[in-house]
Amino acid sequence: MKKGILLTLIAGTLWGIMGLFVRTLGSTGLDSMQIVAMRIIFTAVILAAGAALFKPSLFKIRLRDLWCFLGTGIISIVLFTYCYFRTMTLTSLATAAVLLYTAPVMVMLMSILFFREKITLRKLISCALALVGCVLVTGVLGESGAISPAGLALGLVSAFGYALYSIFGRVALNRGYHPLTLTLYTFLFATLGVLPLTNLRGIAEVAAESPTVIPFGILMAVISAVIPYTTYTTALTYIESSRASIIASVEPVVATLTGILIFHEPLTLDSLAGIILVLASLVLLNLEPKKSKKEKES
């Protein structure tokens, strides 16, 4: 279990520093969807090249299981990405982030339904602490104005898509697939899904003017996708989907700390309280249960 927790923390931490890449690439003139497309496409190419060179057997899948990879690639990655960025155009960034982090609740409910995972008081409290922590970290409480119905709906759909990776991923792993096979096909199908949504010519034009865009995009793919998705997927073989989803809530904490340390953004009391609550949820979730006298004597 400790290995699964560590792998999930690595994934959440690396996802949390993605803002470094997004801001840098955004300053070159690329829009959000183009940056997402670069991340997905480069990740697919890197994983496919690595598998072809070192372990071609990773390409082997059964046609009857194709829906699992369509689920993680198209329904999860592409749906989540598209709806998340659409939400950010209809609401504030903070509101979009908070709606996204209702995902652990969805993962918990679906895990109970599909995998018969046990719901415990500790999980419920941890999930609640993580959600409230994310609300405080993003600073959404300090905003004014109502959320439009479209923004709310798209935000919840983005969370649903985000949550589905843990569900479809668990199904594929239960069917005996290697975590790298799952990650590989996830991004191959995600590439097919993201191409119609992206202005590739615009990426080429920006890359022609800024030669560092492509190398930096590749670095982004490695650090924010190849490594974290591989470690998170591997973690699902060690711990429950609901537990992994809650632990991954460390992502907005890391993103906030990145903004403070790298971009010199102010640390508010709300953000500090949110960070403490998210960390408390992780500690509570992963505390070893007390053993009974009988267990100690055995």
Secondary structure, 3 states (H helix, E strand, C coil): CHHHHHHHHHHHHHHHCHHHHHHHHHCCCCCHHHHHHHHHHHHHHHHHHHHHHHCHHHHCCCHHHHHHHHHHHHHHHHHHHHHHHHHHHHCCHHHHHHHHCCHHHHHHHHHHHHHCCCCCHHHHHHHHHHHHHHHHHHCHHHCCCCCCHHHHHHHHHHHHHHHHHHHHHHHHHHCCCCHHHHHHHHHHHHHHHHHHHCCHHHHHHHHHHCCCHHHHHHHHHHHHHHHHHHHHHHHCCCCCHHHHHHHCCHHHHHHHHHHHHCCCCCCCHHHHHHHHHHHHHHHHHCCCCCCCHHHHHC
